């Protein structure tokens, strides 16, 4: 468990406030910790933790519950449910998903809906807002009980403006300030990031990367992208485009990509390229159809997806050589086709990355499946919520 070593202000009152914030941040991050675990995570003494937890419980910020650790009674601390709910949204090229969660990392309710190709931003954001309100009504919470919203977009997002940084499959969204539009509709704070980055956040905090500090989350989907966690933190890059491996050039004379360049990886392993390969045998099918057929053992569809993973692995190998992550976690729709996809990418990475005598990079399937990006959006909303301010 990482230890918070941030400096504390000098005065007694500011020190106490900093310690309160440190404890709340640790509980928010891990969803629930015993007081002993809180002491280890924050670097505070157990006596200080016990005193502050009592204050926070009295203020309605946290809840405590008796539990057992290694055969001994312990007090588990979680964020109070009455503090409110957060919403997570994942907007992709062909579907959207919305979930409500509490601040103790529990998903309360969720729903997904298909979207048409090249769906319009205004129509989709209207549906997102309506679905959030509908889900709140289902669980008996009014809009005032919604604290914040996190949105995972199938594109890199520029941190300063919140606009999509690289043109891609969400073509009509290029100049849409998603956070501003949803904030106007819901009158709640909205925070936006790339779905690959938020998938990485979720897998690092809750899934296959939770025991290491540096991971590369590779999202094999309608396009190929990656989220980078370094030192336990999401690395977005200066323009928000870190991890856009789908736009690494692999064939200088190749087809023109949606981004405007030639021969990007996505022109060989993206949705259009994969469907073009299977069309002579299968006719007009969707990427979801191809994945489903591979799940059912179709040898042709399986070959197409594993070949795509192997090609993507060559680019991932270059990123691994540069960043030296402890683990590569593979997610996205293609990874749902079966273990062969992840195995093909693993073989390719190990073949093309710089050989390491003692610690070759670990390449594993994600543990959160197709929900990783949605869970990451919920984590983004939780992170941006001032729990103590809500309680006051």
C-alpha positions in Angstrom: 0.0 0.0 0.0 1.6 3.3 -1.0 2.4 5.8 1.7 1.4 9.4 1.6 4.6 11.5 2.2 3.3 14.9 1.3 4.6 17.7 3.5 2.3 19.0 6.3 1.8 22.7 7.0 3.3 24.2 10.1 0.4 25.4 12.4 -1.4 23.0 14.6 -4.8 23.7 13.0 -3.5 23.4 9.5 -1.6 20.2 10.4 -4.9 18.7 11.8 -6.8 19.7 8.6 -4.0 18.2 6.5 -4.2 15.0 8.4 -8.0 14.9 8.0 -7.7 15.3 4.3 -5.0 12.6 4.2 -7.2 10.1 5.9 -10.3 11.0 3.7 -8.1 10.7 0.6 -6.9 7.2 1.6 -10.4 5.9 2.4 -11.6 7.3 -1.0 -8.8 5.7 -2.8 -9.1 2.2 -1.3 -12.8 2.2 -0.6 -12.4 1.0 3.0 -9.5 0.5 5.4 -9.1 -0.5 9.0 -7.6 2.1 11.3 -4.3 0.2 11.3 -4.2 0.1 7.5 -5.0 3.8 7.5 -2.1 4.5 9.7 0.2 2.6 7.3 -1.2 4.3 4.3 -1.0 7.8 5.7 2.1 7.6 7.9 0.1 8.9 10.9 0.1 7.2 14.3 -2.8 4.9 15.1 -3.8 7.2 18.0 -4.0 10.2 15.6 -6.0 8.1 13.1 -8.4 6.9 15.8 -9.1 10.5 17.0 -9.6 11.9 13.5 -11.8 9.0 12.4 -14.1 9.7 15.4 -14.3 13.3 14.4 -15.1 12.4 10.8 -17.7 9.9 11.8 -19.4 12.5 14.0 -19.4 14.9 11.1 -21.0 12.3 8.8 -18.0 12.1 6.5 -17.1 8.4 7.3 -18.8 5.3 8.7 -17.2 2.7 10.9 -18.0 -1.0 11.1 -16.5 -3.7 13.2 -14.7 -6.3 11.2 -11.9 -8.9 11.6 -8.3 -8.9 10.4 -6.0 -11.9 11.0 -8.4 -13.2 13.7 -8.5 -9.9 15.6 -11.3 -7.4 15.9 -10.8 -4.2 13.9 -12.7 -1.1 12.9 -13.2 -0.7 9.1 -13.6 2.9 7.9 -15.6 3.8 4.7 -17.0 7.0 3.3 -20.5 7.6 4.5 -23.2 6.6 2.0 -25.3 9.6 2.9 -22.5 11.8 1.6 -24.1 11.3 -1.8 -23.5 9.5 -5.1 -21.2 10.0 -8.1 -21.9 9.2 -11.7 -19.6 7.5 -14.3 -20.1 7.7 -18.0 -18.3 5.9 -20.8 -19.0 7.2 -24.4 -17.6 5.0 -27.1 -18.0 4.8 -30.9 -21.0 2.3 -30.7 -22.3 2.3 -27.1 -22.5 4.3 -24.0 -22.7 3.2 -20.3 -23.7 5.1 -17.2 -23.3 4.0 -13.6 -24.0 5.5 -10.2 -21.6 4.7 -7.3 -21.1 5.7 -3.7 -17.9 7.0 -2.3 -17.0 3.6 -0.8 -16.3 2.2 -4.3 -19.7 0.4 -4.5 -21.6 0.5 -7.8 -25.2 1.2 -7.0 -26.8 0.8 -10.5 -25.6 0.9 -14.1 -27.0 0.7 -17.6 -25.6 0.6 -21.1 -27.2 1.6 -24.4 -26.1 1.1 -28.1 -25.3 4.1 -30.2 -25.5 4.6 -34.0 -22.3 5.0 -36.0 -21.1 8.6 -36.0 -23.6 9.5 -33.3 -24.1 13.2 -32.8 -22.6 14.8 -29.7 -25.7 16.9 -28.7 -28.1 14.0 -29.0 -25.8 11.6 -27.1 -25.2 14.1 -24.3 -28.9 14.6 -23.9 -29.4 10.9 -23.5 -26.5 10.7 -21.0 -28.1 13.5 -18.9 -31.6 11.9 -19.0 -30.2 8.4 -18.1 -28.3 9.8 -15.1 -31.5 11.4 -13.8 -33.5 8.2 -14.5 -30.9 6.1 -12.6 -31.1 8.6 -9.7 -34.9 8.2 -9.6 -34.6 4.4 -9.6 -32.5 4.5 -6.4 -34.6 7.2 -4.7 -32.0 10.0 -4.9 -32.7 13.5 -6.3 -30.3 15.5 -8.4 -29.1 17.3 -5.3 -27.6 14.0 -4.1 -25.4 13.7 -7.2 -21.9 15.0 -6.2 -20.0 14.9 -9.5 -19.7 13.2 -12.8 -16.8 11.5 -14.5 -16.8 10.9 -18.3 -14.6 8.5 -20.2 -14.3 9.4 -23.9 -13.0 7.2 -26.6 -10.4 9.8 -27.5 -7.6 11.7 -25.8 -8.8 14.9 -24.0 -6.7 18.1 -23.8 -6.4 19.0 -20.1 -6.8 22.8 -20.5 -9.9 22.9 -22.7 -11.5 19.5 -22.2 -11.7 19.1 -26.0 -10.8 16.0 -27.9 -7.1 16.3 -28.7 -6.8 13.9 -31.6 -9.4 13.4 -34.4 -10.6 9.9 -34.5 -13.8 7.7 -34.4 -15.8 10.4 -32.6 -15.6 12.7 -35.5 -18.6 15.0 -34.7 -17.2 15.6 -31.2 -14.0 17.4 -32.1 -15.1 20.9 -30.9 -17.6 19.9 -28.2 -16.7 20.9 -24.6 -18.2 17.8 -23.1 -17.8 18.9 -19.4 -19.4 22.3 -20.0 -22.3 20.9 -21.9 -23.1 18.2 -19.3 -22.5 20.7 -16.4 -25.1 23.0 -18.0 -27.6 20.1 -18.3 -27.1 18.7 -14.8 -25.9 21.6 -12.8 -23.1 19.4 -11.3 -19.3 19.3 -11.7 -18.3 17.2 -14.7 -14.7 15.9 -15.3 -13.6 14.3 -18.6 -10.7 12.1 -19.6 -9.8 9.4 -22.1 -11.3 6.0 -21.7 -7.9 4.3 -22.0 -6.5 6.5 -19.3 -9.5 5.8 -17.0 -9.4 2.1 -17.8 -5.8 2.2 -16.6 -6.9 4.0 -13.4 -9.5 1.3 -12.7 -7.2 -1.6 -13.4 -4.5 -0.1 -11.3 -6.7 0.6 -8.4 -9.1 -2.3 -8.5 -7.9 -4.8 -11.0 -4.9 -6.5 -12.6 -2.5 -3.7 -11.8 -3.3 -3.0 -8.2 -0.1 -4.5 -6.7 2.4 -2.6 -8.9 3.1 1.1 -9.4 3.8 1.2 -13.2 1.4 -0.3 -15.7 0.6 0.1 -19.4 -3.1 -0.5 -20.0 -3.6 -1.5 -23.7 -7.2 -1.1 -25.0 -7.9 -3.1 -28.1 -11.2 -1.8 -29.4 -12.6 0.0 -32.4 -9.3 1.8 -32.3 -6.1 1.0 -30.3 -5.0 3.1 -27.4 -3.2 2.9 -24.1 -3.3 4.4 -20.6 0.0 4.9 -18.8 0.3 4.7 -15.0 3.7 5.8 -13.7 4.6 5.9 -10.0 0.9 5.1 -9.2 -0.4 8.2 -11.1 -2.0 8.5 -14.5 0.4 10.1 -17.0 -1.5 12.2 -19.6 1.3 14.0 -21.3 1.5 17.7 -22.1 -1.5 17.7 -24.5 -3.5 14.8 -23.0 -2.5 12.4 -25.8 -0.1 10.1 -24.0 -0.7 6.5 -24.9 -2.3 7.1 -28.4 -0.5 4.0 -29.8 -3.1 3.6 -32.5 -1.6 6.6 -34.2 2.0 5.3 -34.3 3.0 4.9 -37.9 3.6 1.3 -38.9 3.4 1.6 -42.7 4.6 4.9 -44.2 2.8 4.2 -47.5 -0.3 2.8 -45.9 -3.9 4.1 -46.0 -4.8 7.5 -44.6 -5.9 7.3 -41.0 -8.8 9.3 -39.5 -6.2 11.5 -37.8 -4.9 12.5 -41.3 -1.6 10.7 -41.2 -0.7 7.6 -43.3 -0.2 4.1 -42.1 -1.1 4.4 -38.4 -1.5 1.2 -36.5 -5.3 1.8 -36.5 -5.4 1.5 -40.2 -4.3 -2.1 -39.8 -6.0 -3.3 -36.6 -8.9 -0.8 -36.2 -12.5 -1.6 -36.8 -12.6 -0.7 -40.5 -9.5 -2.8 -41.3 -10.7 -5.8 -39.4 -14.2 -5.7 -41.0 -12.6 -5.3 -44.5 -10.7 -8.6 -43.9 -13.8 -10.6 -42.8 -16.3 -9.1 -45.2 -15.6 -11.5 -48.2 -16.4 -14.5 -45.9 -19.0 -13.0 -43.6 -20.6 -10.2 -45.4 -21.8 -7.1 -43.6 -21.0 -7.7 -39.9 -20.0 -5.5 -36.9 -16.9 -5.7 -34.8 -19.1 -7.0 -32.0 -20.2 -9.9 -34.3 -16.6 -10.8 -35.0 -15.8 -10.8 -31.3 -18.8 -13.0 -30.6 -17.9 -15.5 -33.3 -14.4 -15.7 -32.0 -15.8 -16.4 -28.5 -17.8 -19.2 -30.0 -14.7 -20.8 -31.6 -14.9 -19.5 -35.2 -11.4 -20.1 -36.5 -11.4 -17.3 -39.1 -12.6 -14.6 -36.7 -10.1 -15.9 -34.0 -7.3 -15.7 -36.5 -8.2 -12.1 -37.6 -8.3 -10.9 -33.9 -5.1 -12.7 -32.8 -3.2 -11.4 -35.9 -4.4 -7.9 -34.9 -3.2 -8.4 -31.4 0.1 -9.6 -32.6 0.6 -6.5 -34.8 -0.4 -4.2 -32.0 2.1 -6.0 -29.8 4.9 -4.8 -31.9 4.0 -1.2 -31.2 3.3 -2.0 -27.5 6.8 -3.6 -27.4 8.3 -0.2 -28.4 6.4 1.5 -25.6 7.5 -1.1 -23.1 11.2 -0.6 -24.2 10.9 3.1 -23.6 8.8 3.2 -20.4 9.8 -0.1 -18.8 6.4 -0.7 -17.0 6.1 -3.5 -14.5 3.0 -4.9 -16.2 1.0 -4.6 -19.4 -2.8 -5.1 -18.8 -4.9 -5.9 -21.9 -8.5 -4.7 -22.1 -11.1 -3.6 -24.7 -13.6 -5.4 -26.8 -11.0 -7.5 -28.7 -9.6 -8.9 -25.4 -13.1 -10.3 -24.7 -12.8 -12.7 -27.6 -10.8 -15.2 -25.6 -7.3 -15.8 -24.1 -5.8 -16.2 -27.5 -5.9 -12.5 -28.1 -4.0 -11.7 -24.9 -1.5 -14.5 -25.6 -0.8 -13.3 -29.1 -0.1 -9.8 -27.8 2.1 -11.2 -25.0 4.2 -13.3 -27.4 4.6 -10.3 -29.7 5.7 -8.0 -26.8 8.2 -10.5 -25.5 9.6 -11.1 -29.0 10.0 -7.4 -29.9 10.7 -5.6 -26.7 14.2 -5.1 -25.3 15.1 -8.5 -23.7 15.4 -8.2 -19.9 17.5 -10.9 -18.2 15.9 -10.6 -14.8 12.4 -9.1 -15.1 10.6 -9.4 -18.4 7.4 -7.4 -18.5 4.3 -9.2 -17.3 1.5 -9.2 -19.9 -1.9 -10.1 -18.5 -5.6 -9.8 -19.2 -7.5 -7.1 -17.4 -9.7 -8.2 -14.5 -12.5 -5.7 -14.9 -13.4 -6.6 -18.5 -15.6 -4.2 -20.5 -16.5 -2.3 -17.3 -12.9 -1.0 -16.7 -13.5 2.4 -18.4 -16.8 2.9 -16.7 -15.3 2.1 -13.3 -12.5 4.5 -14.1 -15.0 7.2 -14.8 -16.5 6.6 -11.4 -13.0 6.8 -9.8 -12.5 10.2 -11.6 -15.7 11.5 -10.2 -14.8 10.3 -6.7 -11.3 11.8 -6.8 -12.8 15.2 -7.7 -15.4 15.2 -4.9 -14.7 17.2 -1.8 -16.3 14.8 0.7 -15.7 17.0 3.8 -17.2 20.0 2.0 -20.3 17.9 1.2 -20.6 16.8 4.8 -20.4 20.4 6.0 
